[in-house]
Amino acid sequence: MKKELMQILACPVCKGDLELRADEEKGEEIVTGSLYCSKCNYSYPIVATIPNLLPPEQQA
């Protein structure tokens, strides 16, 4: 996931701001980590540079 996407991403449930928590980075790209919504108290995973922004009830 490119860091610049943080400017347009929002929580899919409440539309609030997301906080980036990077575990592994390569240059300007996040390889693994999560996007955290403090309003919903939920983290959306980033795996292999792809953020999974499905609402919690739709994630497997």
Order of alpha helices (4+ residues) and beta strands (2+ residues): beta-beta-beta-beta
